[in-house]
């Protein structure tokens, strides 16, 4: 446990940021999983309707720094290839 005041504050900030980051990461994973399941179940038209939501979630996660820019790009590319 931190003893110095600034270290205590950083710990508090770190916990808060971690919980916020988890929200973005979970949302992204849920939507991506949904698109993949639909695509593999040969419901590609439905998956294409959800694809913009997946892109949005991935972009938001990248913007917040939860995932890196190239990772976001790779995930979007893989989804579009899956539906092509």
Backbone as JSON Lines, residues from 0, in Angstrom:
{"i":0,"aa":"X","n":[0.83,-1.19,0.0],"ca":[0.0,0.0,0.0],"c":[0.87,1.25,0.0]}
{"i":1,"aa":"X","n":[0.43,2.26,-0.74],"ca":[1.22,3.5,-0.8],"c":[1.18,4.26,0.53]}
{"i":2,"aa":"X","n":[2.28,4.92,0.8],"ca":[2.38,5.71,2.03],"c":[2.34,7.19,1.69]}
{"i":3,"aa":"X","n":[3.02,7.57,0.62],"ca":[3.1,8.97,0.21],"c":[1.75,9.41,-0.36]}
{"i":4,"aa":"X","n":[1.39,10.65,-0.08],"ca":[0.09,11.18,-0.48],"c":[-0.14,11.1,-1.99]}
{"i":5,"aa":"X","n":[0.86,11.45,-2.77],"ca":[0.71,11.43,-4.22],"c":[0.55,10.0,-4.74]}
{"i":6,"aa":"X","n":[1.2,9.07,-4.08],"ca":[1.08,7.66,-4.47],"c":[-0.33,7.15,-4.17]}
{"i":7,"aa":"X","n":[-0.9,7.62,-3.06],"ca":[-2.28,7.24,-2.72],"c":[-3.25,7.76,-3.78]}
{"i":8,"aa":"X","n":[-3.0,9.0,-4.2],"ca":[-3.86,9.6,-5.21],"c":[-3.74,8.84,-6.54]}
{"i":9,"aa":"X","n":[-2.51,8.48,-6.92],"ca":[-2.3,7.73,-8.16],"c":[-3.0,6.38,-8.12]}
{"i":10,"aa":"X","n":[-2.99,5.73,-6.95],"ca":[-3.66,4.45,-6.79],"c":[-5.17,4.61,-7.01]}
{"i":11,"aa":"X","n":[-5.71,5.67,-6.43],"ca":[-7.14,5.96,-6.59],"c":[-7.49,6.22,-8.05]}
{"i":12,"aa":"X","n":[-6.65,7.01,-8.72],"ca":[-6.87,7.32,-10.14],"c":[-6.74,6.05,-10.99]}
{"i":13,"aa":"X","n":[-5.77,5.24,-10.63],"ca":[-5.52,4.01,-11.38],"c":[-6.73,3.07,-11.3]}
{"i":14,"aa":"X","n":[-7.3,2.93,-10.12],"ca":[-8.48,2.08,-9.95],"c":[-9.67,2.61,-10.74]}
{"i":15,"aa":"X","n":[-9.84,3.92,-10.72],"ca":[-10.95,4.53,-11.45],"c":[-10.77,4.33,-12.96]}
{"i":16,"aa":"X","n":[-9.56,4.61,-13.45],"ca":[-9.28,4.43,-14.87],"c":[-9.45,2.98,-15.31]}
{"i":17,"aa":"X","n":[-9.05,2.07,-14.44],"ca":[-9.15,0.64,-14.75],"c":[-10.62,0.25,-14.94]}
{"i":18,"aa":"X","n":[-11.48,0.73,-14.05],"ca":[-12.9,0.37,-14.16],"c":[-13.53,0.99,-15.4]}
{"i":19,"aa":"X","n":[-13.12,2.21,-15.75],"ca":[-13.64,2.86,-16.96],"c":[-13.15,2.13,-18.2]}
{"i":20,"aa":"X","n":[-11.88,1.74,-18.2],"ca":[-11.31,1.0,-19.33],"c":[-12.01,-0.34,-19.53]}
{"i":21,"aa":"X","n":[-12.36,-1.0,-18.43],"ca":[-13.05,-2.28,-18.52],"c":[-14.4,-2.14,-19.21]}
{"i":22,"aa":"X","n":[-15.08,-1.03,-18.97],"ca":[-16.38,-0.8,-19.6],"c":[-16.22,-0.77,-21.11]}
{"i":23,"aa":"X","n":[-15.24,-0.01,-21.59],"ca":[-15.01,0.09,-23.03],"c":[-14.59,-1.25,-23.62]}
{"i":24,"aa":"X","n":[-13.73,-1.97,-22.9],"ca":[-13.23,-3.25,-23.39],"c":[-14.35,-4.29,-23.46]}
{"i":25,"aa":"X","n":[-15.18,-4.35,-22.42],"ca":[-16.28,-5.31,-22.41],"c":[-17.27,-5.03,-23.52]}
{"i":26,"aa":"X","n":[-17.61,-3.75,-23.69],"ca":[-18.57,-3.37,-24.73],"c":[-18.04,-3.8,-26.1]}
{"i":27,"aa":"X","n":[-16.76,-3.53,-26.33],"ca":[-16.15,-3.89,-27.6],"c":[-16.2,-5.41,-27.81]}
{"i":28,"aa":"X","n":[-15.81,-6.16,-26.79],"ca":[-15.77,-7.61,-26.9],"c":[-17.16,-8.19,-27.15]}
{"i":29,"aa":"X","n":[-18.18,-7.65,-26.48],"ca":[-19.54,-8.15,-26.65],"c":[-20.02,-7.98,-28.08]}
{"i":30,"aa":"X","n":[-19.83,-6.79,-28.64],"ca":[-20.32,-6.51,-29.99],"c":[-19.55,-7.32,-31.02]}
{"i":31,"aa":"X","n":[-18.23,-7.43,-30.85],"ca":[-17.41,-8.2,-31.78],"c":[-17.83,-9.67,-31.75]}
{"i":32,"aa":"X","n":[-18.07,-10.18,-30.56],"ca":[-18.49,-11.57,-30.41],"c":[-19.84,-11.81,-31.1]}
{"i":33,"aa":"X","n":[-20.74,-10.85,-30.94],"ca":[-22.06,-10.96,-31.56],"c":[-21.95,-11.01,-33.08]}
{"i":34,"aa":"X","n":[-21.11,-10.15,-33.64],"ca":[-20.91,-10.12,-35.1],"c":[-20.32,-11.45,-35.57]}
{"i":35,"aa":"X","n":[-19.31,-11.96,-34.85],"ca":[-18.68,-13.21,-35.24],"c":[-19.66,-14.38,-35.18]}
{"i":36,"aa":"X","n":[-20.49,-14.43,-34.13],"ca":[-21.45,-15.51,-34.0],"c":[-22.46,-15.5,-35.15]}
{"i":37,"aa":"X","n":[-22.93,-14.3,-35.5],"ca":[-23.89,-14.18,-36.6],"c":[-23.24,-14.59,-37.93]}
{"i":38,"aa":"X","n":[-22.0,-14.18,-38.11],"ca":[-21.31,-14.51,-39.35],"c":[-21.09,-16.01,-39.49]}
{"i":39,"aa":"X","n":[-20.72,-16.65,-38.41],"ca":[-20.48,-18.08,-38.45],"c":[-21.77,-18.88,-38.55]}
{"i":40,"aa":"X","n":[-22.9,-18.26,-38.17],"ca":[-24.2,-18.92,-38.29],"c":[-24.85,-18.63,-39.64]}
{"i":41,"aa":"X","n":[-24.07,-18.09,-40.56],"ca":[-24.54,-17.74,-41.92],"c":[-25.68,-16.73,-41.92]}
{"i":42,"aa":"X","n":[-25.67,-15.83,-40.95],"ca":[-26.64,-14.73,-40.92],"c":[-25.88,-13.44,-41.2]}
{"i":43,"aa":"X","n":[-25.23,-13.41,-42.36],"ca":[-24.33,-12.31,-42.68],"c":[-25.04,-10.98,-42.87]}
{"i":44,"aa":"X","n":[-26.29,-11.01,-43.32],"ca":[-27.02,-9.75,-43.5],"c":[-27.27,-9.08,-42.15]}
{"i":45,"aa":"X","n":[-27.6,-9.9,-41.13],"ca":[-27.8,-9.36,-39.79],"c":[-26.48,-8.87,-39.2]}
{"i":46,"aa":"X","n":[-25.42,-9.61,-39.48],"ca":[-24.1,-9.24,-38.96],"c":[-23.65,-7.91,-39.56]}
{"i":47,"aa":"X","n":[-23.97,-7.7,-40.86],"ca":[-23.58,-6.45,-41.51],"c":[-24.32,-5.26,-40.92]}
{"i":48,"aa":"X","n":[-25.52,-5.48,-40.38],"ca":[-26.27,-4.39,-39.74],"c":[-25.62,-3.99,-38.41]}
{"i":49,"aa":"X","n":[-25.02,-4.95,-37.74],"ca":[-24.38,-4.69,-36.44],"c":[-22.94,-4.21,-36.61]}
{"i":50,"aa":"X","n":[-22.36,-4.43,-37.77],"ca":[-20.96,-4.08,-38.01],"c":[-20.61,-2.63,-37.65]}
{"i":51,"aa":"X","n":[-21.45,-1.62,-38.01],"ca":[-21.11,-0.25,-37.61],"c":[-21.01,-0.07,-36.09]}
{"i":52,"aa":"X","n":[-21.84,-0.8,-35.34],"ca":[-21.76,-0.74,-33.87],"c":[-20.42,-1.28,-33.4]}
{"i":53,"aa":"X","n":[-19.98,-2.35,-34.03],"ca":[-18.7,-2.96,-33.66],"c":[-17.56,-2.0,-33.97]}
{"i":54,"aa":"X","n":[-17.61,-1.38,-35.15],"ca":[-16.58,-0.41,-35.52],"c":[-16.55,0.75,-34.52]}
{"i":55,"aa":"X","n":[-17.71,1.21,-34.13],"ca":[-17.81,2.32,-33.18],"c":[-17.18,1.95,-31.84]}
{"i":56,"aa":"X","n":[-17.51,0.76,-31.34],"ca":[-16.97,0.3,-30.06],"c":[-15.46,0.13,-30.13]}
{"i":57,"aa":"X","n":[-14.97,-0.4,-31.24],"ca":[-13.53,-0.6,-31.41],"c":[-12.82,0.75,-31.48]}
{"i":58,"aa":"X","n":[-13.39,1.69,-32.24],"ca":[-12.79,3.02,-32.36],"c":[-12.76,3.76,-31.03]}
{"i":59,"aa":"X","n":[-13.84,3.63,-30.25],"ca":[-13.87,4.29,-28.95],"c":[-12.83,3.72,-28.01]}
{"i":60,"aa":"X","n":[-12.67,2.41,-28.05],"ca":[-11.66,1.77,-27.2],"c":[-10.26,2.24,-27.6]}
{"i":61,"aa":"X","n":[-10.03,2.38,-28.9],"ca":[-8.71,2.84,-29.38],"c":[-8.48,4.3,-28.99]}
{"i":62,"aa":"X","n":[-9.53,5.1,-29.11],"ca":[-9.42,6.52,-28.79],"c":[-9.1,6.73,-27.31]}
{"i":63,"aa":"X","n":[-9.67,5.89,-26.46],"ca":[-9.45,5.99,-25.03],"c":[-8.11,5.4,-24.59]}
{"i":64,"aa":"X","n":[-7.46,4.66,-25.51],"ca":[-6.18,4.06,-25.16],"c":[-6.33,2.69,-24.53]}
{"i":65,"aa":"X","n":[-7.52,2.11,-24.59],"ca":[-7.73,0.77,-24.04],"c":[-7.03,-0.25,-24.92]}
{"i":66,"aa":"X","n":[-7.13,-0.06,-26.24],"ca":[-6.37,-0.87,-27.18],"c":[-5.59,0.08,-28.08]}
{"i":67,"aa":"X","n":[-4.57,-0.44,-28.74],"ca":[-3.76,0.42,-29.6],"c":[-4.43,0.61,-30.95]}
{"i":68,"aa":"X","n":[-3.98,1.63,-31.65],"ca":[-4.57,2.01,-32.94],"c":[-4.48,0.87,-33.96]}
{"i":69,"aa":"X","n":[-3.31,0.23,-34.03],"ca":[-3.13,-0.86,-34.99],"c":[-3.96,-2.08,-34.63]}
{"i":70,"aa":"X","n":[-4.14,-2.31,-33.34],"ca":[-4.98,-3.42,-32.9],"c":[-6.42,-3.18,-33.34]}
{"i":71,"aa":"X","n":[-6.87,-1.94,-33.19],"ca":[-8.22,-1.58,-33.61],"c":[-8.38,-1.79,-35.11]}
{"i":72,"aa":"X","n":[-7.39,-1.36,-35.85],"ca":[-7.41,-1.51,-37.3],"c":[-7.46,-2.98,-37.69]}
{"i":73,"aa":"X","n":[-6.68,-3.79,-37.01],"ca":[-6.63,-5.22,-37.29],"c":[-7.98,-5.89,-36.99]}
{"i":74,"aa":"X","n":[-8.58,-5.53,-35.86],"ca":[-9.88,-6.11,-35.49],"c":[-10.95,-5.76,-36.51]}
{"i":75,"aa":"X","n":[-10.96,-4.51,-36.95],"ca":[-11.96,-4.09,-37.94],"c":[-11.74,-4.81,-39.26]}
{"i":76,"aa":"X","n":[-10.49,-4.97,-39.63],"ca":[-10.15,-5.66,-40.87],"c":[-10.6,-7.12,-40.81]}
{"i":77,"aa":"X","n":[-10.36,-7.77,-39.71],"ca":[-10.73,-9.17,-39.56],"c":[-12.25,-9.35,-39.63]}
{"i":78,"aa":"X","n":[-12.98,-8.42,-39.03],"ca":[-14.45,-8.49,-39.08],"c":[-14.96,-8.33,-40.5]}
{"i":79,"aa":"X","n":[-14.4,-7.36,-41.21],"ca":[-14.87,-7.12,-42.57],"c":[-14.52,-8.3,-43.49]}
{"i":80,"aa":"X","n":[-13.36,-8.93,-43.26],"ca":[-12.97,-10.1,-44.05],"c":[-13.89,-11.29,-43.75]}
{"i":81,"aa":"X","n":[-14.31,-11.4,-42.49],"ca":[-15.2,-12.48,-42.09],"c":[-16.56,-12.38,-42.79]}
{"i":82,"aa":"X","n":[-17.0,-11.15,-43.02],"ca":[-18.3,-10.92,-43.65],"c":[-18.23,-10.86,-45.18]}
{"i":83,"aa":"X","n":[-17.02,-10.77,-45.72],"ca":[-16.88,-10.67,-47.18],"c":[-17.13,-12.0,-47.86]}
